Amino acid sequence: MSDDLDSRPDIYPWLINVYVDEKFRGRSVCRNLMNTVKENAKKANLTELFLYTKHIGLYEKFGWEFVEEVKTFKEDSPIERLYRLEIK
């Protein structure tokens, strides 16, 4: 995605809409998704990806680095965490 956060139009590209249904959690689905994301980013010659989330501790497991807290467009979650993944 080229634009996902109005408060940070300087950031690109974005990983968006990642969700694992509760009945599939604990089965390495997220790990497999993150591995696939990284592989596809490499194939696309990307050097980094960004995402924002309210989760703490989840994406760090997969190499994402916390950058800062950011304002979102969401009424129920106006401040979330911005992460960056360096693609190597």
C-alpha positions as CSV (number, residue, x, y, z in Angstrom):
1,M,0.0,0.0,0.0
2,S,1.4,3.4,-0.8
3,D,-0.5,5.5,1.8
4,D,-2.1,4.3,5.0
5,L,-1.6,7.0,7.7
6,D,-2.6,10.6,7.1
7,S,-0.4,11.8,9.9
8,R,2.7,10.2,8.2
9,P,2.4,10.8,4.4
10,D,6.2,10.6,4.2
11,I,6.2,6.8,4.9
12,Y,6.0,4.2,2.2
13,P,5.4,1.3,1.6
14,W,2.9,-0.1,4.1
15,L,1.8,-3.5,5.1
16,I,-1.9,-3.2,6.0
17,N,-4.9,-5.3,7.1
18,V,-3.1,-8.2,8.7
19,Y,-5.4,-10.3,10.8
20,V,-5.5,-13.9,12.0
21,D,-8.8,-15.1,13.2
22,E,-8.8,-16.4,16.8
23,K,-9.5,-20.0,15.9
24,F,-6.2,-20.1,13.9
25,R,-4.0,-18.4,16.4
26,G,-1.2,-20.4,18.0
27,R,-0.7,-22.4,14.8
28,S,2.2,-20.3,13.3
29,V,-0.2,-18.6,10.8
30,C,1.1,-15.1,11.7
31,R,4.7,-16.4,11.5
32,N,4.0,-17.8,8.0
33,L,2.4,-14.6,6.9
34,M,5.3,-12.5,8.1
35,N,7.8,-14.8,6.3
36,T,5.8,-14.6,3.1
37,V,5.6,-10.8,3.5
38,K,9.4,-10.6,3.8
39,E,10.0,-12.9,0.9
40,N,7.6,-11.0,-1.4
41,A,9.1,-7.6,-0.3
42,K,12.6,-8.9,-1.3
43,K,11.3,-10.1,-4.7
44,A,9.8,-6.6,-5.2
45,N,13.2,-5.0,-4.3
46,L,11.8,-3.2,-1.3
47,T,14.3,-2.1,1.4
48,E,11.7,-1.5,4.2
49,L,8.1,-1.8,5.1
50,F,5.9,0.0,7.7
51,L,2.8,-0.9,9.7
52,Y,0.9,0.5,12.6
53,T,-0.9,-1.4,15.2
54,K,-2.2,-1.3,18.8
55,H,-0.4,-4.6,19.5
56,I,2.7,-4.5,21.7
57,G,5.2,-7.4,21.4
58,L,3.7,-9.2,18.5
59,Y,5.6,-7.8,15.5
60,E,8.9,-7.5,17.4
61,K,8.9,-11.3,17.3
62,F,9.2,-11.1,13.5
63,G,12.0,-8.5,13.3
64,W,9.8,-5.3,13.2
65,E,11.3,-2.4,15.1
66,F,9.1,0.1,17.0
67,V,9.6,3.6,15.6
68,E,7.1,5.8,17.5
69,E,3.5,6.3,18.6
70,V,1.4,7.8,15.9
71,K,-2.1,9.5,15.6
72,T,-4.5,7.4,13.6
73,F,-7.9,8.0,12.0
74,K,-9.6,5.5,14.4
75,E,-11.9,6.8,17.0
76,D,-11.5,3.7,19.2
77,S,-7.7,3.7,18.9
78,P,-6.5,7.3,18.2
79,I,-2.8,6.5,19.1
80,E,-1.1,3.4,17.9
81,R,2.5,2.1,17.4
82,L,4.4,2.5,14.2
83,Y,6.8,-0.3,13.2
84,R,9.5,-0.6,10.5
85,L,10.9,-3.8,9.0
86,E,14.2,-3.6,7.3
87,I,14.3,-6.0,4.3
88,K,17.7,-7.7,4.0
